[in-house]
Structures are given as structure tokens and as C-alpha cells.
Amino acid sequence: MTTDPNTDLRDGDGAAGDPRDEAPQFVLPLVLRLERATPPSRTDALETAARAVLTILSDDRSLGEGEWARAMDDWQDARIRKVVRRARGAEWRRAQALPGITVTGTRGPDPAEVRVFPPIPLDGWPKDLAKLQVSGTELDDEEPPGPPEARVPVLWFNPDVKMSAGKACAQAGHGAQLAWWALSEADRGAWRASGFALAARTAAPAAWRALTASGLPLVQDAGFTEIAPGSATVIADHPALRRR
């Protein structure tokens, strides 16, 4: 994998001449289960999407000679595009039948469910995923989430950037991936052993300004949907990265 983990991540086209733009482009599909009567909380959806990305990154099928390894490498050698779509009922059951991994959230009586699939070419969506809606995913928290637990990695969202839940899930996945790239093998192993414990929170304005100067991994969006190009969306605050 040729991507430099110390650079900002843009989930689409970036500066002219970047070698990542010369490679074939792939996308990582994620599907959020969104039943009308039992929608998950927004925070649980964000955290579960991030954990889903980490889960497929670390899965044995994504590594070495695994069946997904070539697709994962090709995807990570190009732009790290992610698209989150929503499904319910029979749509969700059809999505479950495709090769992938389902990750379940940890919050409330109706925890989030996110299924992540191996990367596919931009124009190569399976028909059962291609027909799913990509826009209009709106979720709320019944109560604001409390402060994150001590020593838990936090994905801090920019308080000045507003996004749909689907867009925010993709950004959470980007942030988790940047943290994963930046960690040592030992720290990756410890995170995996914890079940990829993490929190997603919106930073206070003053805290966001301090975080942007911290040198922690920063996600910048390409601006294809919803927000302006170059918008800083998420900072990945993993305790192991603060020790460096």
C-alpha cells in the first residue's frame, strides 16, 4: 500500500499530479440498516460505521493472500472513497447475502447495524447495492452523548460542518482509517483486541481549533457531495498517537 499515513486524507480527487489519481479508482460500500420503526441513534451509527471500516481493514481476508486482499490494496493505493447507503426489510436481507461483514452498535435498545463490503470499481456496484438510496439518511440522538471515556480513541467532528448521517458515517470511517494507518502494529493489535472501542463526538469550537494544531490525523473532504471541497471534517484522536 503506497498511501502515506501522515498526509491528510481526501475522499476524492486532490492535487493535480498525485499518483493516487493515476491508479484505478475503487469505492468501499457500507450499508446502514435503517428500519422505519427502529432507527439507530446518530452517534451509534457513526461509531458503528467507523468500527466496520476498521474491521474489514484488519480482517484476515483483507491481508496477505486473503480473498479480499487485492481489492483492498488497489482501493488503498488510490483515493479512499466510501459510500454509505441505507437499507431496510428485504433490501437489508439481500445486502446481508453478499460477501461482507456486519458490525452491530453498542447503544440503546435499537443498536446500529452496518454491513461493509470489499471495495468495488466506481462503476461496478452489485445490483442489490446499486438500487439502494444514498441520500436522505437523517438520524438524531434522543439525548446528547456524554463525554467519551478516558483513553478511548475519539473521532472529533468539526462543529462548523453540517452533514447528513450518511455523509458523516463515511467521514467517521475515513478518520478511523487514518488512525489505523498511523498506528504501530502493537497499537493496532491492542485496538483490535478492544473490539475497536471508540467514540464519535462533535468538538467544541475552541477544542477543534486546538485539535487542528495537534498534528493528529485530519480528514479533508473532496467536496463531491454536501460540503465544500477541502472542508476539514474529522480529527482522529487515538491516545497512542498523542504519545509520539
C-alpha positions in Angstrom: 0.0 0.0 0.0 1.6 3.3 -1.1 -0.6 5.9 0.7 1.4 8.0 3.2 -0.4 7.8 6.6 1.0 11.1 7.6 -0.8 13.1 5.0 -4.4 14.4 5.1 -7.0 12.2 3.5 -9.2 13.4 0.7 -12.0 11.0 -0.2 -11.9 12.0 -3.9 -9.7 13.9 -6.3 -7.0 16.0 -4.9 -4.0 18.0 -6.1 -3.0 17.5 -9.7 -0.2 15.0 -10.2 -1.0 13.0 -7.2 -0.1 9.4 -8.1 -3.2 8.1 -6.3 -5.2 9.7 -9.1 -3.4 7.7 -11.8 -4.5 4.4 -10.2 -7.8 2.7 -10.9 -10.4 4.1 -8.6 -12.5 2.0 -6.2 -15.1 2.6 -3.5 -15.7 0.9 -0.2 -19.5 0.3 0.1 -21.2 0.5 3.5 -24.9 -0.2 4.1 -26.7 1.2 7.2 -29.7 -0.7 8.3 -32.5 1.9 8.7 -35.9 0.4 9.6 -38.7 3.0 9.8 -39.8 1.9 13.3 -36.5 1.3 14.9 -33.8 3.7 13.6 -30.5 3.8 15.4 -29.1 6.9 17.1 -26.9 9.1 15.0 -23.9 8.6 17.3 -24.2 4.8 17.3 -24.4 4.8 13.5 -21.2 6.9 13.3 -19.3 4.8 15.7 -20.5 1.5 14.1 -19.5 2.7 10.6 -16.1 3.5 11.9 -15.7 0.1 13.5 -16.9 -1.6 10.4 -14.1 0.1 8.4 -11.6 -1.0 11.0 -13.0 -4.5 11.0 -12.6 -5.0 7.3 -9.1 -3.4 7.3 -7.9 -5.9 9.8 -9.8 -9.0 8.6 -7.7 -11.9 7.5 -9.4 -11.9 4.2 -8.1 -8.4 3.6 -4.5 -9.3 4.3 -1.7 -11.2 2.7 -3.2 -13.8 0.3 -6.7 -13.3 1.5 -9.6 -13.3 -0.9 -10.2 -9.6 -0.5 -6.6 -8.5 -0.2 -6.1 -7.5 -3.9 -9.2 -5.3 -3.9 -8.2 -3.8 -0.5 -4.7 -3.0 -1.7 -6.0 -1.5 -5.0 -8.5 0.7 -3.1 -5.9 1.9 -0.6 -3.5 2.7 -3.4 -6.0 5.2 -4.9 -8.4 7.6 -3.3 -10.1 6.2 -0.2 -13.7 6.6 -1.3 -16.5 5.3 0.8 -20.2 5.5 0.1 -22.9 4.8 2.7 -26.3 3.6 1.6 -29.4 2.7 3.6 -31.5 -0.5 3.5 -34.5 -1.9 5.3 -36.5 -5.1 5.2 -35.9 -7.2 2.1 -33.2 -4.8 0.9 -31.2 -5.4 4.1 -31.7 -9.2 3.7 -30.4 -9.1 0.2 -27.4 -7.0 1.3 -26.6 -9.5 4.0 -26.4 -12.2 1.4 -23.5 -10.5 -0.4 -19.9 -11.1 0.8 -19.1 -8.7 3.6 -19.1 -8.1 7.3 -21.9 -6.8 9.5 -21.0 -4.8 12.6 -23.5 -4.1 15.3 -23.5 -1.0 17.5 -23.5 -0.7 21.3 -26.0 1.9 22.1 -29.7 1.7 23.1 -32.4 -0.8 22.5 -32.1 -0.5 18.7 -28.3 -0.6 18.0 -27.0 0.4 14.6 -26.1 -2.3 12.1 -23.6 -1.6 9.3 -22.5 -4.0 6.7 -19.2 -3.3 4.9 -18.2 -4.9 1.7 -14.9 -5.4 -0.1 -14.0 -2.5 -2.4 -15.5 -2.4 -5.9 -14.8 -0.3 -9.0 -16.6 3.0 -9.1 -18.9 1.8 -11.8 -19.1 -1.8 -10.6 -21.8 -1.8 -7.9 -23.7 -5.1 -7.5 -27.4 -4.6 -8.5 -28.6 -5.3 -4.9 -26.4 -2.4 -3.6 -26.8 -0.1 -6.7 -30.5 0.2 -6.2 -30.2 1.4 -2.5 -30.7 5.0 -1.7 -27.6 7.1 -0.9 -29.1 10.4 0.1 -31.6 11.5 2.8 -30.1 9.5 5.7 -31.2 11.5 8.7 -30.7 10.3 12.3 -30.8 12.0 15.7 -29.7 11.3 19.2 -32.5 11.3 21.7 -30.1 12.7 24.2 -26.7 14.2 23.6 -23.9 11.7 24.1 -21.9 12.3 27.2 -18.1 12.8 27.3 -16.1 10.0 25.9 -14.5 7.5 28.3 -10.9 8.2 29.3 -8.3 6.6 27.0 -10.9 5.7 24.3 -10.0 6.8 20.8 -12.2 9.7 19.7 -13.3 10.8 16.2 -13.8 14.5 16.7 -16.2 16.2 14.2 -15.8 19.8 13.1 -18.6 21.8 14.8 -18.9 24.2 11.8 -19.6 21.5 9.2 -23.1 20.1 8.9 -23.6 16.7 7.3 -26.3 14.1 6.8 -25.9 11.0 8.9 -24.8 9.0 5.8 -22.1 11.5 4.9 -20.9 11.7 8.5 -20.7 7.9 8.7 -18.3 7.9 5.7 -16.2 10.7 7.3 -16.1 8.7 10.6 -14.8 5.7 8.5 -12.1 8.0 7.0 -11.0 9.2 10.4 -10.8 5.7 11.8 -8.7 4.5 8.8 -6.3 7.4 9.1 -5.7 6.5 12.7 -5.2 2.8 11.8 -2.6 3.7 9.2 -0.7 5.9 11.7 -0.5 3.3 14.5 2.2 0.7 15.1 1.4 -3.0 14.7 1.4 -3.3 18.5 -1.1 -0.5 18.9 -3.2 -1.9 16.1 -3.3 -5.2 17.9 -4.4 -3.6 21.1 -7.2 -1.7 19.4 -8.4 -4.8 17.7 -8.4 -6.7 21.0 -10.6 -4.0 22.5 -13.2 -4.6 19.8 -12.2 -1.3 18.2 -13.5 0.7 21.1 -14.0 4.3 20.0 -16.3 7.3 20.4 -17.6 9.9 17.9 -18.3 13.4 19.2 -18.6 16.9 17.9 -15.8 19.1 19.3 -16.4 22.4 21.0 -15.2 25.2 18.8 -12.1 26.1 20.9 -11.2 22.4 21.3 -11.5 22.0 17.5 -9.0 24.8 16.9 -6.6 23.1 19.3 -7.0 19.7 17.7 -6.3 21.1 14.2 -2.9 22.3 15.5 -2.1 19.0 17.3 -0.7 17.0 14.3 -3.3 14.3 14.8 -4.7 12.7 11.6 -7.1 15.1 9.8 -9.8 14.2 7.2 -10.4 16.7 4.4 -13.3 16.1 2.1 -13.1 16.3 -1.7 -16.4 18.2 -1.8 -18.3 16.0 -4.3 -21.4 16.0 -2.1 -22.9 18.2 0.6 -19.9 20.2 1.7 -17.2 22.5 0.2 -14.0 21.0 -1.2 -11.2 20.9 1.3 -13.5 21.0 4.3 -11.9 19.6 7.4 -14.4 17.2 8.9 -12.9 14.8 11.4 -9.7 14.5 13.5 -8.7 11.1 14.7 -7.6 11.4 18.4 -6.1 8.0 19.3 -4.2 8.0 22.6 -1.3 6.1 21.1 -0.8 8.9 18.6 -0.5 11.5 21.3 2.5 9.7 22.8 4.6 10.4 19.7 
